[in-house]
Amino acid sequence: MCALTAGKRGRRVALLEHNARVGLKIAISGGGRCNFTNLLATPENYISGNPRFCTSALARFTPQDFIALVEKHGIPFHEKKLGQLFCDFSSRQIIGMLLAECAIAEVDVRCGCRVETVKKRERFSLGTNQGVLECDSLVIATGGLSFAKLGASDFGYRIAQQFGLKLTATRPGLVPLTLSDEERAVFAPLSGVSLPVMARADGASFAESMLITHRGLSGPAILQISSYWREGGSATLDLLPQRPGAEWLLEHRGSKGTAQDLLEREWPARFAAAWCARHAPQKYLQQTRTADLEQLARLIHRWPVRPDGTEGYPKAEVTVGGVETGELSSKTMEARRVPGLYFIGEVVDVTGWLGGYNFQWAWASGHAAGEVA
Ligand SMILES: Cc1cc2nc3c(=O)[nH]c(=O)nc-3n(C[C@H](O)[C@H](O)[C@H](O)COP(=O)(O)OP(=O)(O)OC[C@H]3O[C@@H](n4cnc5c(N)ncnc54)[C@H](O)[C@@H]3O)c2cc1C
């Protein structure tokens, strides 16, 4: 996006990619259909040391701008849910579209070109496995640490440090959470069970589905809070967000069934059995004290889980943290202290929610830099 924007301004642009092809993350994204933007994208959907940093770039290149490009290329797409736009057929169409626009802008796309060193004298001098290249403007778009098998590297962070720019601590985001051995023993047999929850961590909450895995918890609700969760922290799950409070349970006070019987109507039966065996009174509701029913409702709505970690960068969709936003101009993404050096996309300390927000940040920040670099 940055290369084609700069190329259209008449700049001579080389795009250097060490993989054999560009856009491998685009290719596998969204299950091969690329969730390329989100209609509802606003700065509130991003995590950053400075939550306002992304405002200008997002306002100047909106989801509608990207959609216009997708429509220009006749790529069919649809909204899946919650403003999330996916290709009808293949994410490769998005890569094809970007490459076609780069061709129009006469961008020199060089694959198999690994940038190894960067020096700055009058101009930037790049040492690559294909020889030395010189440029006036250097845009770093090397992404984060997640999914290293697709080419992710710490190169961008190293270049930032080399030029004296601060980094915020990085951690895996949009990643499954793992449970302690004790909790895993209870839930591993439920692997594959999914239910709607409201997940909360560090002040953020997401109403989506949760999936139990053989190592812990996943599914959209968990992936979303994983970006907020920190090592040693806890999370709470409302296991019945569609029935808030305790009234719904108290209405069954006179029932000859158990809590499990009742919850089996709301949850997958296997989950109800395992959860109730640990947490619910093992007697008929009519024999259960009101205070105990209220306590049960509280536990259902604020069930604490204490993850013991995450599945880490190999399974994380994004890297939270990165080049500190205070080091960059929010208008242009240029390093304040190093004229001509720009950072865009995931390498910057701006991390989107699940749902097309990360690509929208990549497009918007790339466009912002491409207008001036
Ligand atoms: C499995 C998965 C699914 C995802 N699905 C979605 C989705 O549906 N929607 C969404 O919004 N986001 C999704 N994301 C996140 C999204 O892919 C990233 O946030 C986005 O690709 C970041 O763009 P970027 O250009 O900053 O970095 P990247 O896309 O990671 O691109 C960086 C490029 O730099 C190259 N590179 C690195 N170091 C060097 C070097 N030294 N020399 C030359 N080249 C180098 C890499 O090979 C890579 O191609 C997904 C991520 C994953 C892992």
The ligand as a MOL file (V3000), in Angstrom:
LIG
                    3D

  0  0  0     0  0            999 V3000
M  V30 BEGIN CTAB
M  V30 COUNTS 53 58 0 0 0
M  V30 BEGIN ATOM
M  V30 1 C -2.7240 -16.5970 10.6320 0
M  V30 2 C -2.9810 -15.1170 10.5540 0
M  V30 3 C -4.2100 -14.6610 10.1020 0
M  V30 4 C -4.4790 -13.2880 10.0550 0
M  V30 5 N -5.6950 -12.8670 9.5890 0
M  V30 6 C -5.9660 -11.5390 9.5570 0
M  V30 7 C -7.1890 -11.0700 9.0080 0
M  V30 8 O -7.9990 -11.8550 8.4740 0
M  V30 9 N -7.4410 -9.7260 9.0740 0
M  V30 10 C -6.5330 -8.8310 9.6000 0
M  V30 11 O -6.8130 -7.6230 9.6250 0
M  V30 12 N -5.3410 -9.2490 10.0620 0
M  V30 13 C -5.0230 -10.5740 10.0500 0
M  V30 14 N -3.8000 -10.9840 10.4960 0
M  V30 15 C -2.8070 -9.9750 10.9140 0
M  V30 16 C -2.1640 -9.3480 9.6570 0
M  V30 17 O -1.7390 -10.3950 8.7980 0
M  V30 18 C -0.9600 -8.4870 10.0260 0
M  V30 19 O -1.2920 -7.5790 11.0350 0
M  V30 20 C -0.4800 -7.7230 8.7870 0
M  V30 21 O -0.0780 -8.6410 7.7800 0
M  V30 22 C 0.6740 -6.7920 9.1240 0
M  V30 23 O 1.1310 -6.2380 7.9300 0
M  V30 24 P 2.6400 -5.7330 7.8310 0
M  V30 25 O 2.8140 -5.2860 6.4140 0
M  V30 26 O 2.9430 -4.7860 8.9190 0
M  V30 27 O 3.5400 -7.0380 8.0920 0
M  V30 28 P 3.5740 -8.4450 7.3380 0
M  V30 29 O 2.3280 -8.7190 6.5820 0
M  V30 30 O 4.0370 -9.4260 8.3510 0
M  V30 31 O 4.7040 -8.2350 6.2410 0
M  V30 32 C 6.0610 -8.0620 6.6060 0
M  V30 33 C 6.9150 -8.5940 5.4650 0
M  V30 34 O 8.2560 -8.2170 5.6830 0
M  V30 35 C 9.0730 -9.2910 5.2660 0
M  V30 36 N 10.3790 -9.1510 5.9150 0
M  V30 37 C 10.6500 -9.2360 7.2440 0
M  V30 38 N 11.9510 -9.0200 7.4610 0
M  V30 39 C 12.5270 -8.7670 6.2540 0
M  V30 40 C 13.8550 -8.4630 5.8270 0
M  V30 41 N 14.8730 -8.3470 6.6960 0
M  V30 42 N 14.0940 -8.2810 4.4960 0
M  V30 43 C 13.0790 -8.3730 3.5860 0
M  V30 44 N 11.7980 -8.6660 3.9450 0
M  V30 45 C 11.5330 -8.8550 5.2620 0
M  V30 46 C 8.3000 -10.5260 5.6660 0
M  V30 47 O 8.6820 -11.6620 4.9110 0
M  V30 48 C 6.8650 -10.1030 5.3760 0
M  V30 49 O 6.4240 -10.4800 4.1030 0
M  V30 50 C -3.4990 -12.3530 10.5040 0
M  V30 51 C -2.2470 -12.8230 10.9310 0
M  V30 52 C -1.9840 -14.1820 10.9540 0
M  V30 53 C -0.6110 -14.6440 11.4030 0
M  V30 END ATOM
M  V30 BEGIN BOND
M  V30 1 1 1 2
M  V30 2 1 2 3
M  V30 3 2 2 52
M  V30 4 2 3 4
M  V30 5 1 4 5
M  V30 6 1 4 50
M  V30 7 2 5 6
M  V30 8 1 6 7
M  V30 9 1 6 13
M  V30 10 2 7 8
M  V30 11 1 7 9
M  V30 12 1 9 10
M  V30 13 2 10 11
M  V30 14 1 10 12
M  V30 15 2 12 13
M  V30 16 1 13 14
M  V30 17 1 14 15
M  V30 18 1 14 50
M  V30 19 1 15 16
M  V30 20 1 16 17
M  V30 21 1 16 18
M  V30 22 1 18 19
M  V30 23 1 18 20
M  V30 24 1 20 21
M  V30 25 1 20 22
M  V30 26 1 22 23
M  V30 27 1 23 24
M  V30 28 2 24 25
M  V30 29 1 24 26
M  V30 30 1 24 27
M  V30 31 1 27 28
M  V30 32 2 28 29
M  V30 33 1 28 30
M  V30 34 1 28 31
M  V30 35 1 31 32
M  V30 36 1 32 33
M  V30 37 1 33 34
M  V30 38 1 33 48
M  V30 39 1 34 35
M  V30 40 1 35 36
M  V30 41 1 35 46
M  V30 42 1 36 37
M  V30 43 1 36 45
M  V30 44 2 37 38
M  V30 45 1 38 39
M  V30 46 1 39 40
M  V30 47 2 39 45
M  V30 48 1 40 41
M  V30 49 2 40 42
M  V30 50 1 42 43
M  V30 51 2 43 44
M  V30 52 1 44 45
M  V30 53 1 46 47
M  V30 54 1 46 48
M  V30 55 1 48 49
M  V30 56 2 50 51
M  V30 57 1 51 52
M  V30 58 1 52 53
M  V30 END BOND
M  V30 END CTAB
M  END
